[in-house]
């Protein structure tokens, strides 16, 4: 099974969402990517359909945008 990917930018909204996601999904089933420190992954997130962070990309390709922390455009 492919892991889900949780993208965030390190803001308080994102950190809170990360904690909630990790309480719901075991760490071996989700990869956490901090786009504020890993700028190389911004294009991957955008290609996956992420418009803002925090966002969870499910293994089936669906994107769940969680609240609003930052636009993907702001992270470029």
Secondary structure, 3 states (H helix, E strand, C coil): CCCEEEEECCCHHHHHHHHHHHHHCCHHHEEEEECCCCHHHHHHHHHHCCCEEEEEECCCCCEEEEEEEEEHHHHC
